[in-house]
């Protein structure tokens, strides 16, 4: 179980690190021009898109670094819980826009983040 949690947290960390940095660095207009998957930015201001990217970046870092460094490892499940909230909001946005296929993908990420939160709060918590 511990290995599965590390693998899922690592994969989520990579996905959200890339996605978060992309949202912070790339303009809202270029994200929207990327196609159907980026159309959601039309519902948000440029500052909101950057804030979402910053939160994703922080969550990506929080999924790995606290446990690796042994400093406040309770931040790992809290970061995962933060991703659950972000992905729940993303799923609602996708649903409102009628983007059901992309909403299912968002719910998949939500489930993976919930698995990490559950595992690190519960059976495989980092206890010192």
N, C-alpha and C positions, 0 to 999 in steps of 0.2 A: 504494500500500500504506500509506503514512504517513497519508493522508487516511482510509482505511478504519479504521485503528487508532485515530485520534483520534475518529472517529464512534462506533465500538463502545465505546471507553473512556468517552466522554461519556454515551452512553445508559446504560451500566452504572452510571456514577457517579450519575446521576439516580435510577435504580431503587433502588440500595442506599442512597443518602442518604435517600430517602423511607422505605424499609423499615426502615432502621436507626434513624432518629429515631422512627418509629412504635413500634418494639419497646421503645425506651427510655422513651418518654413514656406510652404506653398500657398499662394494666394487663394482666396475663396473662389475667384473666377476660374482659375486653372483647375481646381478640384471639381467644380461644376461642369467644366468642359470635358472632363475625363470620361463622361458617359453616364449611363443610368445609375451606376453605383454611387456616383458623387453628386447626384441631383439633390440629395437631402440638404445640402448646404444652402439652398435657396430659402429654406425656412428659418435660417439663422443669420445673425449679423456676422461680419468678419471677426469681430472681437470674440463672439461666442464660439466660433469655430476654433479660433486659437486657444481659447480657454479649455475646450473639450480636448484638444490635442495635448495641452499641458497636463491635464488630469490623466489622460491615457499614458503619457510619458512617466509621470510620477507613479502611477499604479504599476507600470512595467518594472520600474526600478524597485518598487516596494515588494514585488513578488519574489525577488531573488536576493538583493543585497542584504537585508536585515538577517536573513538566515545564514548566508555565506559568511558574513562578518561576525555573526553571533551578537550583534548589537540590537536590542529590542526586537527579537524575532516575532513578537506578537503583531508587528506591523504587517507580516505576510498575510494572515487571514483578513486583516483590516483592508489591505490593498485589494485582495480578491473580492471582498464585500463591496468595495468602491466600484470595482468593475461590474459587479452584478447590477448595481444601481445605474451605472452608465449604460449598460446594455439593455436594461429594462426600458430606459428612456429612449434608446435607439429603436427598440422594437415597436414602441408606441408610435414614434415618428414614422417608421416604415409602414405601419398599419394604416395610419392616417393618410399617407401618400398612396396607398394601394400597392405597395411594393412587397407583396407577400413572400416571394421567394427570398428576397434579401432579409425580410423579417425572420424567416426560419433560420437563416445563417446567424443572425444576431442572437436568436434564442439558443443556438448551439454554443456560441461563445459564452452566453450567460450561464448555461449549464456547466460548462467547464470551469468557469470562475467560481460558481457555487460549489462545485466539487472540491476545489482547492480551499475555499473558505471553510466548508464543513470538515474536511480532513484535517486542516491545521488548527481549527478551534477544538476539534474532538479527538478522534482516535490517534492521530499522528501529530499532536500538538508538540511544538518545540518547548520542552521543559528543561530547565537547567537545574 
